[in-house]
Amino acid sequence: MIKKTLMRLFCLSFAYQAAYAAAHVSAQKHGGAVSALSAPAADGSFFSGGDDGVLVRWTPDGRGEHYQVSELPIKLLALHPNGSTVALYETDGFTQHRVSVWDWRTLKRTFARRFQHAVTALSFTQQGRYLMTGTASVDGVVFFNSRGAAQRKLKEPAGTVSLLKTGGTEASCLMYAPSGSLLYYDLNTGARKAEFKTEAGLEQVVLYGNSLFIAGVRGGEVAVVSAADGKTLLRVPARDPLLFASQDAAYCAENRGADGVVKVLGVGRKDGALSANAPAEYARFSLSPGERLSCGAAGGASFRFGTDSGNVYAASVSGAEMTLNRLTETAFERIYDIAPCADGDGFYFIAKTGIYRAAGGGYLLKAADNPENDTNILAYGDGVIVWAKDARRAVSYLNPADGRRSTLFSPSQKIRAVRLFGSRLLVVEGTSAVSIYDFDSAKASLLYSGTGIQDAALYRGELFVAKAQASNPRSPLVSVNVETKETVPLDVSGEVAYALACDDEASGTPAVYGIAADISGTARKTVLFAYYPDQKRSAPVFQLADENAEAFVALFGDTLHTNMGKTQVISYNVLTRKQTPLERGASLPVKLAQSGDYLAALNADGTISWYARTAVAGNLRLLPSGEWERY
């Protein structure tokens, strides 16, 4: 049954508010594992970071202020003593390693620095004058001032370290090296003051007991060493331990199915001196079946936890029982994809709960169910084309009027992309084939086969294929005659090309746009290029001195849009060469669609943002009930 909400979709009456510069307040859980937490402040507020690249500030009353800071997973988080400056380590776990610093009050990035090696430690000095970054390299530790300038604070490289802690005056710094050393440096002179041999290979390393003791995990054991001389004080068995610490004590949470236990590594006295106590049971807890703790934080007697399913918990302890109070929920459903209607009047959206259309007077209508849980959509004629990305399932045509569904194309590999050009449908299968389905003849055929295929587009009757440069022919962009199948390598530089865009109705010089990237070696770069078929040459439009594998390109008439640069969408008029940034919401746009005078963005968190000129005019999210909500 078609369901109508009472909300006008295209109502632009709400002013050009500063929503684009505001966090999205909701109880929505992270879109991946929670990977980092800050210790709760005195008022109970804290930050969480996740594999979805979202940073959330949880207010004292448990509300989540969400803001996506990266397209990469967040793996480390350090909170400045001022409580509002946050440093993050973002990484894909392979080639991209970036440290960024954000001012939460303004939601602006203060600076970002890229590293060739993994970041192993991230911490502000005690007074916040410097950000200390440990790396898995010979150089080891880099100090940054508040402007992001590297400071030479050490006379000699410290090597790889996984713990960094300064004293209250910031005159000295303690470091733990996984090679098996405790290092003390004088930060005034840069000299190494002392080095002690200690337990090697410790992970999840924490400092506690007013900086007297260091605990870490190795194998199935928790080891405690003296921070004064590196001597081993304790070795105790632990079952799948998760270590975290407050200033006074360290805690070891052990996942045991749906149940678990938190043990405390406290501080006692022996022979009149402070000593490290063996772990003692602190409290027991329970989680939902299948959920596991992924990180924890403590501040005094306050505890916070994150899980591998994206939930965040605040813990309360009564006697020997710890109650985990969940702060998160599925506050809204993820919209998978967006497409302009074929008649130019509104948009289609596809989600797990169904296929929706915004058309007519701007009302949102549920057009059809989505029983196959398809993830992508295109509009054609009176119906829609649906398919599931990264799955080997049929591309289908669905008529919302009668619910009839027919198969257009059955792939032999997992589908990478489906694109519509007039009455012809291109299907990129895996990375080795491009097939075509012709609606006029109702026939499908193979157009191109090769290796390393990333994308394909039809422009003025010619097929353009973006691929890896290393595969034959050795160019990241090739053209294919759709009749003769003749393949020609084109004049485009780069190791790989992707995200092709073209528009037969563009009035400027005929061009195919795309992204080419150099992703190996130290000089990585990403270039948005224009290839001019008539002139058989290419030219750069934008260039980024970094890797940006998730960037998109969209061309609507003479206006080019891209999120290359990772922080917002840039609108570029190819005739006037005028460049205009589009404001962003709390989540980063991953796709743009245009219908008539309206521009809509699908965001990474599955919400929709609407644009009036270059300003975010409003946002929509789909509630689990199937209703739509403006926020």
C-alpha positions as CSV (number, residue, x, y, z in Angstrom):
1,M,0.0,0.0,0.0
2,I,1.3,3.4,-0.9
3,K,2.1,5.3,2.3
4,K,2.2,9.1,2.3
5,T,3.8,11.2,5.0
6,L,2.5,14.6,6.0
7,M,5.9,16.3,5.3
8,R,6.7,18.3,2.3
9,L,10.0,17.0,0.8
10,F,11.1,20.1,-1.1
11,C,9.9,22.6,1.4
12,L,12.7,25.2,1.4
13,S,11.0,27.5,3.9
14,F,13.3,26.6,6.7
15,A,16.1,29.2,6.4
16,Y,19.6,28.6,5.3
17,Q,20.4,27.5,8.8
18,A,23.9,26.6,10.0
19,A,22.8,22.9,10.0
20,Y,25.7,22.1,7.7
21,A,28.0,23.2,10.5
22,A,26.2,21.4,13.3
23,A,26.4,17.9,14.5
24,H,23.6,15.5,14.0
25,V,22.0,14.8,17.4
26,S,20.6,11.3,17.7
27,A,21.0,8.0,19.5
28,Q,22.1,6.3,16.3
29,K,24.8,3.7,16.8
30,H,28.0,3.8,14.9
31,G,28.0,2.3,11.4
32,G,30.8,-0.2,12.3
33,A,32.7,-1.2,15.4
34,V,33.4,1.4,18.1
35,S,37.2,1.7,18.0
36,A,38.1,4.5,20.4
37,L,36.7,6.2,23.5
38,S,37.9,9.1,25.6
39,A,37.7,8.9,29.4
40,P,34.4,10.4,30.7
41,A,34.8,13.9,32.0
42,A,33.6,15.0,35.4
43,D,30.2,15.8,34.0
44,G,29.9,12.4,32.3
45,S,30.5,13.6,28.7
46,F,32.9,11.7,26.4
47,F,33.8,11.1,22.8
48,S,33.5,7.9,20.7
49,G,35.1,7.2,17.4
50,G,34.2,4.3,15.0
51,D,35.1,2.4,11.9
52,D,32.5,4.5,10.1
53,G,34.7,7.6,10.5
54,V,32.2,9.3,12.7
55,L,33.2,11.2,15.9
56,V,30.4,11.5,18.5
57,R,30.3,13.6,21.6
58,W,28.0,12.1,24.2
59,T,26.5,14.8,26.4
60,P,26.0,14.5,30.2
61,D,22.4,13.5,29.5
62,G,23.4,10.8,27.0
63,R,22.6,12.5,23.7
64,G,24.9,11.8,20.8
65,E,26.3,14.7,18.7
66,H,27.4,13.0,15.5
67,Y,29.8,14.4,13.0
68,Q,31.6,12.4,10.3
69,V,35.3,13.5,10.2
70,S,36.7,11.0,7.9
71,E,36.0,8.5,5.1
72,L,38.4,6.2,6.9
73,P,38.0,4.2,10.1
74,I,39.1,6.0,13.3
75,K,41.5,3.8,15.3
76,L,43.0,6.1,18.0
77,L,41.6,9.1,19.8
78,A,43.3,11.6,22.1
79,L,41.4,14.4,23.9
80,H,43.2,17.7,24.7
81,P,43.2,19.0,28.3
82,N,40.8,21.8,27.1
83,G,38.1,19.1,26.5
84,S,37.1,20.2,23.0
85,T,40.2,19.6,20.8
86,V,40.3,16.0,19.6
87,A,43.2,14.2,17.8
88,L,42.4,11.2,15.7
89,Y,44.3,8.5,13.8
90,E,42.4,7.5,10.6
91,T,43.5,4.5,8.6
92,D,42.4,1.9,6.1
93,G,44.9,-0.5,7.7
94,F,47.0,-0.6,4.6
95,T,48.4,2.4,2.8
96,Q,46.5,5.4,4.2
97,H,47.6,6.7,7.6
98,R,46.4,10.1,8.7
99,V,46.4,12.1,11.9
100,S,43.9,15.0,12.2
101,V,43.1,17.5,14.9
102,W,39.5,18.9,15.3
103,D,38.0,21.7,17.2
104,W,34.7,20.3,18.4
105,R,33.3,23.8,19.2
106,T,33.5,24.8,15.5
107,L,33.6,21.4,13.9
108,K,36.6,22.5,11.9
109,R,39.7,20.5,11.3
110,T,42.7,22.4,12.7
111,F,45.3,20.4,10.7
112,A,45.9,16.9,9.2
113,R,49.1,15.1,8.6
114,R,49.7,12.0,6.5
115,F,52.2,9.2,7.5
116,Q,53.8,6.5,5.5
117,H,53.7,4.1,8.4
118,A,51.0,3.1,10.9
119,V,50.5,5.3,13.9
120,T,51.1,3.3,17.1
121,A,50.4,6.0,19.8
122,L,48.6,9.3,20.0
123,S,48.6,11.5,23.0
124,F,48.6,15.2,24.0
125,T,51.3,16.4,26.4
126,Q,50.0,17.0,29.9
127,Q,49.3,20.7,29.4
128,G,48.3,20.3,25.8
129,R,51.2,22.2,24.2
130,Y,52.1,19.4,21.8
131,L,50.4,16.4,20.1
132,M,52.7,13.4,20.4
133,T,52.4,10.8,17.5
134,G,54.2,7.5,17.7
135,T,54.7,5.7,14.4
136,A,55.9,2.3,13.2
137,S,59.0,3.7,11.7
138,V,62.7,4.3,12.6
139,D,62.0,7.9,13.4
140,G,59.3,6.9,15.8
141,V,57.8,9.9,17.6
142,V,56.7,13.2,16.0
143,F,55.7,16.3,18.1
144,F,53.2,18.8,16.6
145,N,52.4,22.2,17.9
146,S,48.9,23.6,17.9
147,R,49.3,24.8,14.3
148,G,50.4,21.4,13.1
149,A,54.1,22.2,12.6
150,A,56.4,19.4,13.5
151,Q,58.8,20.2,16.4
152,R,62.2,18.7,17.0
153,K,61.9,17.6,20.6
154,L,64.2,14.6,20.6
155,K,67.9,14.5,19.7
156,E,67.7,11.0,18.4
157,P,65.0,8.8,17.0
158,A,63.0,6.9,19.6
159,G,61.9,4.1,17.2
160,T,58.5,2.5,17.4
161,V,56.6,3.2,20.6
162,S,53.1,2.4,21.7
163,L,52.8,4.5,24.9
164,L,53.6,8.2,25.3
165,K,53.1,10.1,28.6
166,T,54.6,13.4,29.8
167,G,54.9,14.7,33.3
168,G,52.8,17.6,34.6
169,T,55.4,20.2,33.6
170,E,56.0,18.6,30.2
171,A,59.7,18.5,30.9
172,S,60.0,14.8,30.5
173,C,58.4,12.0,28.6
174,L,58.0,8.2,29.2
175,M,57.7,5.9,26.2
176,Y,57.2,2.2,25.9
177,A,58.8,0.5,23.0
178,P,57.4,-2.9,21.9
179,S,60.9,-4.1,21.3
180,G,61.2,-4.3,25.0
181,S,62.3,-1.0,26.4
182,L,61.1,1.8,28.6
183,L,62.6,5.2,27.5
184,Y,62.7,8.5,29.4
185,Y,63.5,11.7,27.5
186,D,64.2,15.2,28.7
187,L,62.0,17.3,26.5
188,N,63.9,20.5,27.3
189,T,67.2,19.2,26.0
190,G,65.9,16.3,23.8
191,A,68.3,13.9,25.5
192,R,67.5,10.4,26.4
193,K,67.7,10.3,30.2
194,A,67.3,6.6,30.8
195,E,66.5,3.3,29.2
196,F,65.3,0.1,30.9
197,K,64.8,-3.3,29.5
198,T,61.3,-4.7,30.1
199,E,58.6,-7.0,28.7
200,A,58.6,-7.0,24.9
201,G,55.6,-7.3,22.6
202,L,53.0,-5.9,24.9
203,E,49.8,-4.7,23.3
204,Q,46.9,-2.5,24.7
205,V,49.6,-0.8,26.8
206,V,48.2,1.5,29.6
207,L,49.8,3.5,32.4
208,Y,48.1,3.7,35.8
209,G,48.7,4.1,39.6
210,N,49.7,7.8,39.1
211,S,52.2,6.7,36.4
212,L,53.9,4.1,38.6
213,F,52.8,0.9,36.7
214,I,52.4,-0.2,33.1
215,A,50.1,-3.0,32.0
216,G,49.9,-4.8,28.7
217,V,48.6,-7.9,27.0
218,R,50.7,-10.6,25.4
219,G,49.2,-13.8,24.3
220,G,46.8,-15.0,26.9
221,E,48.4,-13.0,29.7
222,V,48.3,-9.6,31.3
223,A,51.7,-8.4,32.4
224,V,52.4,-5.5,34.8
225,V,55.8,-3.8,34.9
226,S,57.3,-1.0,37.0
227,A,57.4,2.3,35.2
228,A,60.5,3.2,37.2
229,D,62.8,0.4,36.1
230,G,60.9,-1.9,33.7
231,K,60.9,-4.9,36.1
232,T,58.1,-7.4,35.7
233,L,55.8,-7.3,38.7
234,L,53.0,-9.6,37.6
235,R,52.0,-12.0,34.9
236,V,48.5,-13.4,35.1
237,P,46.4,-15.4,32.6
238,A,43.4,-13.6,31.0
239,R,40.7,-14.7,28.6
240,D,40.4,-12.4,25.6
241,P,41.3,-9.3,27.7
242,L,40.4,-5.7,26.9
243,L,42.6,-3.3,28.9
244,F,41.9,0.3,29.7
245,A,42.8,2.5,32.6
246,S,42.0,5.6,34.8
247,Q,44.7,7.6,36.5
248,D,44.5,5.3,39.6
249,A,43.8,1.8,38.3
250,A,43.9,-0.4,35.3
251,Y,40.9,-2.6,34.3
252,C,40.7,-5.8,32.4
253,A,37.4,-6.7,30.8
254,E,37.0,-10.3,29.6
255,N,34.3,-11.2,27.1
256,R,32.7,-14.5,27.9
257,G,29.9,-14.9,25.4
258,A,26.9,-12.8,26.5
259,D,28.4,-12.5,29.9
260,G,31.7,-11.0,31.0
261,V,33.7,-9.8,34.0
262,V,35.7,-6.6,34.7
263,K,38.8,-7.1,36.9
264,V,40.7,-4.3,38.5
265,L,44.5,-4.0,38.7
266,G,44.7,-1.7,41.7
267,V,47.5,-0.3,43.8
268,G,48.4,-1.4,47.3
269,R,51.2,-1.2,49.8
270,K,54.0,-3.7,50.5
271,D,56.7,-3.0,53.0
272,G,55.6,0.6,53.2
273,A,55.9,1.2,49.4
274,L,53.2,1.3,46.7
275,S,52.8,-2.0,44.9
276,A,50.8,-3.4,42.0
277,N,47.9,-5.6,43.1
278,A,47.0,-8.8,41.3
279,P,43.7,-8.5,39.2
280,A,40.6,-8.9,41.4
281,E,37.1,-9.3,40.2
282,Y,35.4,-5.9,40.1
283,A,32.0,-6.5,38.6
284,R,30.2,-8.8,36.2
285,F,28.2,-7.6,33.1
286,S,26.0,-8.9,30.4
287,L,25.7,-8.0,26.7
288,S,23.3,-8.9,23.9
289,P,24.0,-12.3,22.3
290,G,26.7,-12.0,19.6
291,E,27.9,-8.6,20.8
292,R,31.4,-8.1,22.1
293,L,33.3,-5.2,23.8
294,S,35.7,-3.5,21.4
295,C,37.0,-0.7,23.6
296,G,36.6,0.7,27.1
297,A,37.4,3.9,29.0
298,A,37.4,4.9,32.7
299,G,37.4,8.2,34.5
300,G,37.4,7.8,38.3
301,A,34.5,5.4,39.0
302,S,32.8,6.0,35.6
303,F,33.0,3.5,32.8
304,R,32.2,3.7,29.1
305,F,32.3,0.8,26.6
306,G,32.0,0.4,22.8
307,T,31.1,-2.8,21.0
308,D,31.9,-4.4,17.7
309,S,28.3,-3.8,16.5
310,G,28.5,0.0,17.0
311,N,26.8,0.4,20.3
312,V,28.0,2.7,23.1
313,Y,27.3,1.9,26.8
314,A,27.6,3.9,30.0
315,A,28.1,1.5,33.0
316,S,26.8,1.8,36.5
317,V,28.1,-0.5,39.3
318,S,26.1,-1.8,42.2
319,G,27.9,-4.3,44.4
320,A,29.4,-6.9,42.2
321,E,27.1,-6.2,39.2
322,M,27.9,-3.8,36.4
323,T,24.8,-2.7,34.4
324,L,25.6,-1.6,30.9
325,N,23.1,1.2,29.9
326,R,23.0,1.4,26.1
327,L,23.1,5.0,24.8
328,T,22.6,3.9,21.2
329,E,19.9,2.4,19.0
330,T,18.9,2.1,15.4
331,A,17.4,5.6,15.3
332,F,17.0,5.6,11.6
333,E,17.4,3.2,8.7
334,R,20.1,3.5,6.1
335,I,19.1,4.7,2.6
336,Y,21.2,2.7,0.2
337,D,20.9,4.7,-3.0
338,I,19.3,7.6,-4.7
339,A,18.3,8.2,-8.4
340,P,16.5,11.0,-10.2
341,C,13.1,10.1,-11.6
342,A,13.0,9.5,-15.4
343,D,10.4,12.2,-15.9
344,G,12.6,14.7,-14.1
345,D,10.1,15.2,-11.3
346,G,11.7,14.1,-8.0
347,F,13.8,11.2,-6.8
348,Y,13.7,7.5,-6.0
349,F,15.3,6.1,-2.8
350,I,16.0,2.5,-2.0
351,A,16.3,1.1,1.6
352,K,15.8,-2.2,3.3
353,T,12.2,-1.2,4.1
354,G,11.3,-0.4,0.5
355,I,11.5,1.8,-2.5
356,Y,10.3,5.4,-2.1
357,R,9.5,8.2,-4.5
358,A,9.5,12.0,-3.8
359,A,7.5,13.5,-6.6
360,G,4.4,15.5,-7.5
361,G,3.9,18.1,-4.9
362,G,6.9,16.9,-3.0
363,Y,5.2,14.2,-0.9
364,L,7.2,11.1,0.0
365,L,5.5,7.9,-1.3
366,K,6.3,4.3,-0.7
367,A,6.4,3.0,-4.2
368,A,7.2,-0.7,-3.6
369,D,8.7,-3.2,-1.1
370,N,12.2,-4.4,-1.4
371,P,12.0,-8.2,-0.6
372,E,15.3,-9.0,-2.3
373,N,17.1,-6.3,-0.2
374,D,18.5,-4.7,-3.4
375,T,21.0,-1.9,-2.7
376,N,21.0,0.2,-5.8
377,I,18.5,1.9,-8.1
378,L,18.1,3.7,-11.4
379,A,14.9,5.1,-12.9
380,Y,13.8,4.1,-16.5
381,G,10.5,4.7,-18.1
382,D,7.6,4.1,-15.7
383,G,9.7,1.9,-13.4
384,V,13.0,1.3,-11.8
385,I,16.1,-0.8,-12.3
386,V,17.3,-2.5,-9.1
387,W,20.3,-4.6,-8.2
388,A,22.6,-5.5,-5.3
389,K,26.2,-4.2,-5.5
390,D,28.9,-6.8,-4.8
391,A,26.5,-9.6,-5.2
392,R,26.0,-12.1,-8.1
393,R,22.3,-11.5,-8.4
394,A,20.1,-10.5,-11.4
395,V,19.6,-6.9,-12.5
396,S,15.8,-6.5,-12.5
397,Y,13.2,-4.1,-13.8
398,L,10.4,-3.2,-11.4
399,N,7.1,-1.5,-12.2
400,P,5.9,0.1,-9.0
401,A,2.4,0.5,-10.4
402,D,1.7,-3.3,-10.5
403,G,4.7,-4.7,-8.6
404,R,5.8,-6.8,-11.5
405,R,9.5,-7.7,-11.6
406,S,11.4,-9.0,-14.6
407,T,15.0,-10.0,-15.0
408,L,17.1,-7.8,-17.4
409,F,20.5,-9.3,-16.9
410,S,22.0,-12.3,-15.0
411,P,25.7,-11.6,-14.2
412,S,28.4,-14.3,-14.2
413,Q,30.3,-12.4,-11.5
414,K,29.5,-10.0,-8.6
415,I,28.2,-6.7,-9.9
416,R,30.5,-3.7,-9.4
417,A,28.4,-1.1,-11.1
418,V,25.3,-0.6,-13.3
419,R,24.9,2.6,-15.3
420,L,22.2,3.8,-17.7
421,F,22.9,5.7,-20.9
422,G,19.7,6.4,-22.8
423,S,18.1,3.0,-23.5
424,R,21.3,1.1,-22.9
425,L,22.4,-0.4,-19.6
426,L,26.1,-1.0,-18.8
427,V,27.0,-3.7,-16.2
428,V,30.5,-3.9,-14.8
429,E,31.0,-7.5,-13.6
430,G,33.8,-7.8,-11.1
431,T,36.9,-6.3,-12.4
432,S,37.0,-8.2,-15.7
433,A,34.0,-7.6,-17.9
434,V,31.6,-4.9,-19.1
435,S,28.3,-6.1,-20.6
436,I,25.5,-4.1,-22.2
437,Y,21.7,-4.6,-22.1
438,D,19.7,-2.8,-24.8
439,F,16.1,-2.0,-23.8
440,D,15.1,-1.6,-27.5
441,S,16.2,-5.1,-28.5
442,A,15.9,-6.7,-25.1
443,K,19.2,-8.3,-25.6
444,A,22.4,-8.5,-23.6
445,S,26.0,-8.9,-24.9
446,L,29.6,-8.7,-23.7
447,L,31.3,-5.4,-24.7
448,Y,34.7,-5.6,-23.2
449,S,36.8,-8.0,-21.1
450,G,40.1,-7.4,-19.4
451,T,41.5,-7.1,-15.9
452,G,41.5,-4.3,-13.3
453,I,38.2,-2.8,-14.5
454,Q,36.9,0.0,-12.2
455,D,34.1,1.7,-14.2
456,A,32.6,2.2,-17.6
457,A,30.6,4.9,-19.5
458,L,29.0,5.4,-22.9
459,Y,29.6,8.7,-24.5
460,R,28.5,9.7,-28.0
461,G,28.2,6.0,-28.9
462,E,31.7,5.0,-27.7
463,L,32.5,2.9,-24.6
464,F,35.1,4.3,-22.2
465,V,36.6,1.9,-19.6
466,A,38.5,3.0,-16.5
467,K,40.9,0.4,-15.2
468,A,44.3,-0.3,-13.7
469,Q,47.1,1.0,-15.8
470,A,49.1,-2.2,-15.3
471,S,46.7,-4.3,-17.3
472,N,46.8,-4.5,-21.1
473,P,46.5,-2.1,-22.9
474,R,48.7,-0.1,-20.5
475,S,46.6,2.9,-19.9
476,P,44.1,3.6,-17.1
477,L,41.5,4.7,-19.7
478,V,40.7,3.0,-22.9
479,S,38.0,3.5,-25.6
480,V,36.1,0.7,-27.2
481,N,34.2,0.8,-30.5
482,V,30.9,-0.9,-29.6
483,E,30.5,-2.3,-33.1
484,T,34.0,-3.6,-33.9
485,K,35.2,-3.9,-30.3
486,E,38.4,-2.2,-31.3
487,T,40.2,-1.0,-28.1
488,V,42.4,2.1,-28.0
489,P,44.5,3.2,-25.0
490,L,44.0,6.9,-24.3
491,D,46.2,9.8,-23.1
492,V,45.6,9.7,-19.4
493,S,48.3,9.4,-16.7
494,G,47.9,7.4,-13.5
495,E,48.1,3.9,-12.1
496,V,44.3,3.5,-11.9
497,A,41.2,5.4,-13.1
498,Y,37.7,5.3,-11.8
499,A,34.5,7.4,-11.3
500,L,33.8,8.3,-14.9
501,A,31.2,11.0,-15.7
502,C,29.9,12.4,-19.0
503,D,26.8,14.2,-20.2
504,D,25.7,14.3,-23.9
505,E,23.8,17.5,-23.1
506,A,26.8,19.5,-21.8
507,S,27.3,22.5,-24.0
508,G,31.1,22.8,-23.6
509,T,33.9,21.0,-25.3
510,P,32.9,17.3,-25.4
511,A,34.7,15.6,-22.6
512,V,34.7,12.5,-20.4
513,Y,35.6,13.2,-16.8
514,G,37.1,10.9,-14.2
515,I,39.6,10.3,-11.5
516,A,43.1,9.0,-12.0
517,A,45.4,8.1,-9.1
518,D,48.9,7.1,-8.3
519,I,48.6,4.9,-5.3
520,S,52.0,3.2,-4.8
521,G,55.3,4.7,-3.7
522,T,55.6,7.8,-1.6
523,A,54.3,10.4,-4.1
524,R,50.6,9.5,-4.0
525,K,48.2,11.8,-5.8
526,T,44.7,11.9,-7.1
527,V,43.7,13.9,-10.2
528,L,40.3,14.7,-11.5
529,F,40.9,14.8,-15.3
530,A,39.0,15.7,-18.4
531,Y,39.6,13.6,-21.6
532,Y,38.6,15.4,-24.8
533,P,37.8,12.7,-27.5
534,D,37.9,15.1,-30.4
535,Q,41.4,16.4,-29.5
536,K,42.6,13.0,-28.2
537,R,44.1,14.6,-25.1
538,S,43.5,14.9,-21.4
539,A,44.0,17.8,-18.9
540,P,43.8,18.0,-15.1
541,V,40.9,19.8,-13.4
542,F,41.8,19.3,-9.8
543,Q,44.7,17.6,-8.1
544,L,45.1,16.2,-4.6
545,A,48.4,15.2,-3.0
546,D,46.9,12.2,-1.4
547,E,45.0,9.0,-2.1
548,N,41.2,9.2,-2.4
549,A,39.8,5.9,-3.6
550,E,36.2,6.7,-2.6
551,A,35.8,9.9,-4.5
552,F,32.9,10.4,-6.9
553,V,32.4,12.6,-9.9
554,A,28.9,13.8,-11.1
555,L,28.3,15.9,-14.2
556,F,25.0,17.7,-14.6
557,G,25.0,19.8,-17.8
558,D,28.0,22.1,-17.5
559,T,28.5,21.7,-13.8
560,L,30.9,19.1,-12.4
561,H,30.6,17.9,-8.8
562,T,33.2,15.9,-6.8
563,N,33.9,15.1,-3.2
564,M,37.6,14.7,-4.0
565,G,39.4,16.3,-1.0
566,K,37.3,14.2,1.4
567,T,35.8,17.1,3.4
568,Q,33.0,18.5,1.2
569,V,31.6,18.6,-2.3
570,I,33.1,21.0,-4.9
571,S,30.9,22.4,-7.7
572,Y,32.8,23.4,-10.8
573,N,31.4,25.1,-13.9
574,V,33.4,23.6,-16.8
575,L,32.7,26.7,-19.0
576,T,33.5,29.5,-16.6
577,R,35.9,27.4,-14.5
578,K,34.2,28.9,-11.4
579,Q,34.7,26.7,-8.3
580,T,32.1,26.7,-5.5
581,P,32.1,24.6,-2.4
582,L,28.9,23.0,-1.3
583,E,28.1,23.1,2.4
584,R,28.0,19.8,4.1
585,G,25.9,18.3,6.8
586,A,26.9,16.1,9.7
587,S,27.8,13.2,7.4
588,L,30.0,13.3,4.3
589,P,28.1,13.0,0.9
590,V,28.9,9.9,-1.1
591,K,26.6,10.5,-4.1
592,L,24.8,13.4,-5.7
593,A,21.7,13.3,-7.9
594,Q,19.9,16.1,-9.7
595,S,16.2,16.3,-10.7
596,G,14.9,19.6,-12.2
597,D,16.1,22.4,-10.0
598,Y,16.8,20.2,-7.0
599,L,20.1,18.7,-5.9
600,A,20.2,15.9,-3.4
601,A,23.1,14.2,-1.6
602,L,23.1,10.7,-0.3
603,N,25.3,10.8,2.9
604,A,27.6,8.1,4.3
605,D,25.3,7.5,7.2
606,G,22.3,6.8,4.9
607,T,20.6,10.2,5.3
608,I,19.6,12.7,2.6
609,S,20.6,16.3,2.4
610,W,18.9,18.8,0.1
611,Y,20.6,21.8,-1.5
612,A,19.3,25.2,-2.4
613,R,22.0,26.6,-4.6
614,T,25.1,25.8,-2.5
615,A,23.5,25.7,0.9
616,V,22.1,22.7,2.8
617,A,18.4,23.5,2.9
618,G,17.4,20.5,5.0
619,N,18.0,16.9,5.9
620,L,15.9,13.8,5.9
621,R,16.2,10.4,7.5
622,L,14.1,7.3,7.3
623,L,12.8,6.0,10.6
624,P,12.5,2.3,11.4
625,S,8.7,2.7,11.3
626,G,8.9,3.6,7.6
627,E,8.1,7.3,8.3
628,W,10.3,10.1,7.1
629,E,11.7,12.7,9.5
630,R,13.1,16.1,8.7
631,Y,15.9,17.3,11.0
